[in-house]
Amino acid sequence: MHYTLHQLQVFLKVTEFKSITKAAEELHLTQPAVSIQIKNFQNQFPIPLTEVVGRQLFVTDFGEEIAAAARKIIAEVDAINYKTMAYQGQLSGKLKISIVSTGKYLMPYYITDFMNMHPGVDLEMDVTNKTRVVRHLEKNETDFALVSVVPDHIAIDKVRLIPNKLFLVGGRQHTYSGKTISKKDFDKLPVVYREKGSATRAAMENYIADRQLPTRKKIELTSNEAVKQAVISGIGISILPLVGLKNALTSGDAQIIPSIGLPITTHWNLIWQKSKQLSPTAQAFVSYLEEHKTALNEKHFGWLDTY
């Protein structure tokens, strides 16, 4: 057999996503390139690794066995590379961070300088909703999680970052009477929600229930960015984290609608399981954040204090 590390990596992505298209997107390759790699890899085995039923790709039992072996091989190759860099005096290893979708507006600013300082460190960052982030943490599938609502059923350590303020937001065309929006005004405007499992969705539902606000029509979208674009278009109003609204507010495409009981304020935290033995790389990142977070907050997020 003469399979390559690249073929193993491509095959693993296909088994992870159960899709040639999604694997190609993740690997920044074309679909034909991924298909060719999978075909060449399959040709080295007399037993099918995958099968297509209808239009859905499935991994066979044999394919799962090969994927498990491939995962170990790639991990060992990574370990060799990291050990080599360690002997050269470089900090090396992989950081795995699972973040809620709004976290994409924050984490790049906290990690970019650290990555530039330590070129031997690789980053694997998964962006999803709060429910999945917490699940990754529980299963020890990630080093860290970035959340605005800390789970209370897991013993965790944390680095507190910046406040997370949630406001009622509408497009430039939305109007309301009085200094704050009334129940009557609220009833006229469709409400745009995040999907279930999102911390923003939970905060929004709690706010509406506590104030017994009417909701004329519900629209559900799967990311804060999608909700923001829907709000800008004028389709409805929503409660959104301030951190993702800077450009829209500056341009006037979106406006904060004054509402009694808002903003809702929590805090962004980088968390990890208290029982987890952090790798040298992970511990170095924690130390970096604790030392530099104040300066990073002022540099990149000082504008939040104006709202």
Secondary structure by P-SEA (a helix, b strand, c coil): ccccaaaaaaaaaaaacccaaaaaaaacccaaaaaaaaaaaaaacccccccccccbbbbcaaaaaaaaaaaaaaaaaaaaaaaaaaaaccbbbbbbbbbccccccccccccaaaaaacccbbbbbbbbcaaaaaaaaaaccccbbbbccccccccbbbbbcbbbbbbbccccccccccccccaaaaaabbbbbcccccaaaaaaaaaaaaacccccbbbbbccaaaaaaaaaaccbbbbbbccccaaaaaaccccccccccccbbbbbbbcccccccccaaaaaaaaaaaacaaaaaaacccccccc
